[in-house]
Amino acid sequence: MNIVKSHILICNGSSCKKKSKKLKKFIDKFTKKKQLKDCIFFKESKCLKQCKKAPVLLISEPKEWLLEQNKKKLKKKLKKKFC
């Protein structure tokens, strides 16, 4: 069993919720494809108080905010950080 190396929180507040649906699906597919499912734990969070910059994600280890994300930006960031 692998130890979780990073957590990804995806804001589920009212401003982010609608915009983050595609990102949640993308993260799930990405972690499966890259065989990172056991290393990366991702879940929805309560509002992260960054509503003007929706959708918002927070990655731990080291702590990093991802603001105004879309699939293209997120893919680039995840590849850089985890691949």
C-alpha positions in Angstrom: 0.0 0.0 0.0 1.3 3.4 -1.0 1.3 6.3 1.5 -0.8 9.3 0.4 1.8 12.0 -0.6 -0.6 14.9 -1.4 -4.1 16.0 -0.9 -6.1 18.0 -3.4 -9.1 19.9 -2.1 -11.5 21.2 -4.6 -13.8 24.0 -3.5 -17.5 23.1 -3.5 -18.8 26.5 -2.5 -21.5 28.1 -4.6 -19.2 30.1 -6.9 -16.9 27.1 -7.6 -19.4 24.2 -7.6 -20.7 24.5 -11.1 -17.3 25.3 -12.7 -15.5 22.5 -10.9 -17.6 19.6 -12.1 -15.4 19.0 -15.1 -12.2 19.4 -13.0 -13.3 16.7 -10.6 -13.8 14.3 -13.4 -10.5 15.3 -14.9 -8.6 14.7 -11.7 -10.2 11.3 -11.2 -9.2 10.2 -14.8 -5.7 11.7 -14.5 -5.0 9.9 -11.2 -6.2 6.6 -12.6 -4.3 7.0 -15.9 -1.0 8.0 -14.2 -1.5 5.3 -11.5 -1.5 8.0 -8.8 -4.8 7.0 -7.2 -3.0 5.7 -4.0 -0.6 8.7 -3.8 -3.1 11.5 -4.3 -6.2 11.9 -2.1 -8.7 14.3 -3.6 -12.0 15.5 -2.2 -14.5 18.3 -2.2 -14.2 20.9 0.5 -16.4 23.6 2.0 -16.0 27.1 0.6 -12.3 28.1 0.5 -13.2 31.8 0.6 -11.6 32.6 -2.9 -15.0 33.0 -4.7 -13.8 35.8 -7.1 -11.2 33.4 -8.4 -13.4 30.3 -8.9 -12.9 27.5 -9.4 -10.3 27.0 -6.7 -8.2 24.0 -5.7 -5.7 23.6 -2.8 -2.9 21.2 -3.1 -0.9 20.1 0.0 2.8 19.3 0.3 3.8 22.0 -0.2 0.6 24.1 0.1 -0.3 25.6 -3.2 -3.4 27.5 -4.3 -4.7 26.9 -7.8 -7.0 29.8 -8.7 -9.2 30.4 -11.8 -8.5 26.9 -13.0 -9.6 25.2 -16.1 -8.8 21.7 -17.5 -5.8 22.9 -19.5 -4.1 24.8 -16.6 -4.8 22.0 -14.2 -3.4 19.3 -16.5 -0.2 21.3 -16.9 0.1 21.8 -13.1 -0.6 18.2 -12.2 1.9 16.9 -14.8 4.6 19.2 -13.5 3.9 18.4 -9.8 3.3 14.6 -10.0 4.8 13.2 -13.1 
